[in-house]
Amino acid sequence: MPAPHPIEAHALALDQALQLLQQAGALLPDEAPHSTAWLQAVIDALCDLSSKDALTGMVNRRSFEMALAREVDRVARSGEAALLLMLDIDHFKAVNDTHGHNAGDQVIRAVAQAVAQTVRPMDLVARVGGEEFAIILPNCASHVGLAVAERVRERVSELSIEVSPGQMLGVTVSLGGAFAPQWVRSSPLLWMERTDRQLYRAKAEGRNRACLEPQIDSLVSAEEKGMLFATLNSDLQQDTTP
């Protein structure tokens, strides 16, 4: 039996993946060496299907939320700064209405690639909505946060995207950002809400801009203080329990 062909995870539909699993299971009894490798390839492809966005190949919202929760915990333990950026393609509806949904897909893919090429390999880029992306930047010093966001914005604004033969299109993005409170037990939801407020501010101020939460506003919120004191009280109770 010849070795299995490599599986292109992003080309798999869910029903195709299920068929491959069934085929791999049927081959296992007689062709253990090859079929085991084939089954592993299918499992890897299914993992990609569940964690990656099919259009862009970026991390999807489900995987992003899991990564964000891990980063909140890491910041609380280590005290290292971490920045969350939310990015929205400006006037994207007009792109779809004027040029069609295929053109819209081309724009989304081009923006995703530009963002991924602009940030560090350790940063996580996710597609979290139709034309919305999120970027988790661990170990990102507060004094460079705005420079990072501006670099992403400028890189996208320089794109010339071919949406049809001979027709090029340029787009811009708005970004909002907030840092996770250091040494404090926060929550992914609170972090995202603070970031979203800055994204809305960027849109309200004219789009094609980056707005980060002022440092004075990055102090611990009332909700986060409540979580902090609850944790401290729990620790004290455990220490005093005979």
C-alpha positions as CSV (number, residue, x, y, z in Angstrom):
1,M,0.0,0.0,0.0
2,P,1.5,3.4,-1.0
3,A,2.2,6.0,1.7
4,P,-0.8,8.3,2.2
5,H,-0.8,11.7,0.5
6,P,-0.4,14.7,2.8
7,I,-3.7,16.2,4.0
8,E,-4.4,19.9,3.4
9,A,-6.2,20.7,6.6
10,H,-7.7,24.0,5.4
11,A,-9.2,22.3,2.3
12,L,-11.1,19.8,4.4
13,A,-14.8,20.1,5.0
14,L,-16.2,18.5,8.2
15,D,-18.0,15.7,6.2
16,Q,-14.8,15.0,4.3
17,A,-12.8,14.7,7.5
18,L,-15.4,12.3,8.9
19,Q,-15.1,10.2,5.7
20,L,-11.3,10.1,6.1
21,L,-11.6,8.9,9.7
22,Q,-13.9,6.1,8.6
23,Q,-11.5,5.1,5.8
24,A,-8.6,5.2,8.2
25,G,-10.4,3.1,10.7
26,A,-11.2,0.5,8.1
27,L,-7.6,0.2,7.1
28,L,-6.2,-0.2,10.6
29,P,-6.5,-4.0,11.0
30,D,-4.6,-5.0,7.8
31,E,-2.2,-2.1,7.1
32,A,-1.1,-1.0,10.6
33,P,2.1,1.0,9.7
34,H,0.6,3.1,6.9
35,S,-2.9,3.3,8.3
36,T,-1.6,4.5,11.7
37,A,0.3,7.3,10.0
38,W,-2.8,8.1,7.9
39,L,-5.0,8.1,11.0
40,Q,-2.6,10.5,12.7
41,A,-2.7,12.8,9.7
42,V,-6.5,12.8,9.8
43,I,-6.5,13.5,13.5
44,D,-4.1,16.4,13.0
45,A,-6.3,17.7,10.2
46,L,-9.4,17.5,12.5
47,C,-7.5,19.4,15.2
48,D,-6.7,22.1,12.6
49,L,-10.3,22.2,11.6
50,S,-11.4,22.8,15.1
51,S,-8.8,25.5,15.9
52,K,-8.1,27.4,12.7
53,D,-10.3,29.8,10.6
54,A,-10.9,28.1,7.3
55,L,-10.6,31.3,5.2
56,T,-7.4,32.8,6.6
57,G,-5.6,29.9,8.4
58,M,-5.4,32.1,11.5
59,V,-6.5,30.9,14.9
60,N,-10.3,30.9,15.3
61,R,-12.4,32.5,18.1
62,R,-12.6,29.4,20.1
63,S,-8.9,28.9,20.2
64,F,-8.4,32.6,20.8
65,E,-10.6,32.6,23.9
66,M,-8.6,29.7,25.3
67,A,-5.3,31.4,24.6
68,L,-6.6,34.6,26.2
69,A,-7.6,32.8,29.4
70,R,-4.1,31.3,29.6
71,E,-2.5,34.7,29.1
72,V,-4.6,36.3,31.8
73,D,-3.4,33.6,34.2
74,R,0.2,34.0,33.1
75,V,0.2,37.8,33.6
76,A,-1.4,37.4,37.1
77,R,1.5,35.0,38.1
78,S,4.4,36.6,36.4
79,G,3.6,40.3,36.4
80,E,4.8,40.7,32.8
81,A,2.9,43.1,30.6
82,A,0.6,41.7,27.9
83,L,-1.3,43.7,25.3
84,L,-4.6,42.7,23.6
85,L,-5.4,44.4,20.3
86,M,-8.7,44.3,18.5
87,L,-8.7,45.2,14.8
88,D,-11.6,45.9,12.5
89,I,-11.5,46.4,8.7
90,D,-12.9,49.9,8.0
91,H,-16.1,50.1,5.8
92,F,-15.9,46.4,5.0
93,K,-19.6,46.2,4.2
94,A,-19.0,48.6,1.3
95,V,-16.3,46.2,-0.1
96,N,-18.8,43.4,-0.2
97,D,-21.6,45.5,-1.5
98,T,-19.5,47.1,-4.3
99,H,-17.2,44.3,-5.3
100,G,-18.9,41.1,-4.1
101,H,-18.2,38.6,-1.4
102,N,-15.3,37.0,-3.2
103,A,-13.5,40.3,-3.1
104,G,-14.4,40.6,0.6
105,D,-12.7,37.2,1.2
106,Q,-9.6,38.4,-0.7
107,V,-9.4,41.5,1.5
108,I,-9.8,39.4,4.7
109,R,-7.1,37.0,3.6
110,A,-4.7,39.9,2.7
111,V,-5.3,41.7,6.0
112,A,-4.7,38.5,8.0
113,Q,-1.4,37.8,6.2
114,A,-0.2,41.4,6.6
115,V,-1.0,41.4,10.3
116,A,0.7,38.0,10.8
117,Q,3.8,39.3,9.0
118,T,4.0,42.4,11.1
119,V,3.9,41.0,14.6
120,R,6.3,38.7,16.3
121,P,6.2,34.9,15.9
122,M,5.3,34.6,19.6
123,D,2.2,36.8,19.2
124,L,-1.1,35.2,18.4
125,V,-3.3,36.5,15.6
126,A,-6.9,35.3,15.5
127,R,-9.9,35.9,13.3
128,V,-12.7,36.5,15.8
129,G,-15.5,37.7,13.6
130,G,-16.4,38.5,10.0
131,E,-13.9,41.4,9.5
132,E,-12.5,41.5,13.0
133,F,-9.2,40.2,14.3
134,A,-7.6,40.0,17.7
135,I,-3.9,39.9,18.6
136,I,-2.4,38.7,21.9
137,L,1.0,40.2,22.5
138,P,2.7,38.6,25.6
139,N,5.7,40.3,27.1
140,C,4.8,43.6,25.4
141,A,6.1,46.6,27.3
142,S,3.5,49.4,27.9
143,H,5.7,52.1,26.3
144,V,5.8,50.3,23.0
145,G,2.2,49.2,22.7
146,L,1.0,52.1,20.6
147,A,4.0,51.8,18.3
148,V,3.1,48.2,17.7
149,A,-0.5,49.0,16.9
150,E,0.6,51.8,14.6
151,R,2.9,49.5,12.8
152,V,0.1,47.1,12.1
153,R,-2.2,49.9,10.9
154,E,0.4,51.3,8.6
155,R,1.2,47.9,7.1
156,V,-2.4,47.3,6.2
157,S,-2.8,50.8,4.8
158,E,0.0,50.0,2.4
159,L,-1.7,47.0,0.9
160,S,-2.8,46.9,-2.7
161,I,-5.2,43.9,-3.0
162,E,-6.2,42.5,-6.3
163,V,-10.0,41.8,-5.9
164,S,-10.5,41.0,-9.6
165,P,-8.2,40.9,-12.7
166,G,-6.6,44.2,-13.0
167,Q,-8.6,45.8,-10.2
168,M,-6.7,46.8,-7.1
169,L,-8.2,47.9,-3.8
170,G,-6.8,49.5,-0.7
171,V,-8.3,49.2,2.8
172,T,-7.6,50.6,6.3
173,V,-8.2,49.3,9.8
174,S,-9.1,50.6,13.2
175,L,-7.4,49.2,16.3
176,G,-8.1,49.3,20.0
177,G,-5.9,48.0,22.7
178,A,-5.6,47.5,26.5
179,F,-3.0,45.9,28.8
180,A,-3.9,43.1,31.2
181,P,-3.5,44.2,34.8
182,Q,-0.2,42.9,36.2
183,W,-0.1,40.8,39.3
184,V,-3.9,40.8,39.5
185,R,-6.4,38.0,38.8
186,S,-8.6,39.5,36.0
187,S,-10.8,37.7,33.4
188,P,-10.7,37.4,29.6
189,L,-14.1,39.1,29.4
190,L,-13.0,42.2,31.3
191,W,-9.9,42.4,29.2
192,M,-11.8,42.2,26.0
193,E,-14.4,44.7,27.2
194,R,-11.7,47.3,27.9
195,T,-10.1,46.6,24.5
196,D,-13.4,46.9,22.7
197,R,-14.0,50.3,24.2
198,Q,-10.8,51.5,22.6
199,L,-11.7,50.0,19.3
200,Y,-15.1,51.9,19.4
201,R,-13.2,55.0,20.3
202,A,-10.9,54.6,17.2
203,K,-14.0,54.2,15.0
204,A,-15.7,57.2,16.5
205,E,-12.6,59.4,16.0
206,G,-12.6,58.7,12.3
207,R,-11.3,55.2,11.7
208,N,-7.9,54.3,10.3
209,R,-6.3,54.9,13.7
210,A,-5.1,53.0,16.8
211,C,-6.4,53.9,20.3
212,L,-4.9,52.4,23.4
213,E,-6.3,52.6,26.9
214,P,-4.5,55.5,28.7
215,Q,-2.2,54.2,31.4
216,I,-4.2,55.8,34.1
217,D,-7.2,53.8,33.0
218,S,-5.2,50.6,33.1
219,L,-5.4,50.6,36.9
220,V,-7.3,47.7,38.5
221,S,-11.1,48.0,37.9
222,A,-13.7,47.5,40.6
223,E,-14.5,44.0,39.2
224,E,-10.8,43.0,39.2
225,K,-10.4,44.3,42.8
226,G,-13.3,42.1,43.9
227,M,-11.6,39.1,42.2
228,L,-8.3,40.0,43.9
229,F,-9.8,40.3,47.4
230,A,-11.8,37.1,46.9
231,T,-8.5,35.3,46.1
232,L,-6.7,36.8,49.1
233,N,-9.5,35.9,51.5
234,S,-9.6,32.4,50.2
235,D,-5.8,32.1,50.7
236,L,-6.0,33.5,54.2
237,Q,-8.8,31.0,55.2
238,Q,-6.7,28.1,53.9
239,D,-3.6,29.4,55.9
240,T,-5.6,29.6,59.2
241,T,-7.4,26.3,58.8
242,P,-6.0,23.9,61.5
